[in-house]
Amino acid sequence: YDGVQTVDNPTLITGLTIKDFAVAGDSLCVIDTTDKILCRGGNNFGTLGNGTSGGGNENYTFNEILGGRTYKAISGDFGQVCAIDSNDLIYC
């Protein structure tokens, strides 16, 4: 394994305007134009932020996480996503 993953059938994301995004393992989180965080993916490490973990790659619907706040930046690594809200507080 050289750290490169090949995607045979990439999926075009439509209906969403993205300001920023972060990839964490097998999950993708975005900040949309309303400054909300939406995530989709495998959730193997709880990266979807919904209080659960695991489940493979079946969650291809974007779901809002960390609701009730607005966000201005997002970053991810292998196992987590962190975001900075409009009050400069960090949530991971």
Secondary structure as UniProt FT lines:
FT   STRAND          18..24
FT   TURN            25..26
FT   STRAND          27..32
FT   TURN            33..34
FT   STRAND          37..41
FT   TURN            44..45
FT   TURN            47..48
FT   TURN            56..57
FT   STRAND          59..65
FT   TURN            67..68
FT   STRAND          71..76
FT   STRAND          81..85
FT   TURN            86..87
FT   STRAND          90..91
//
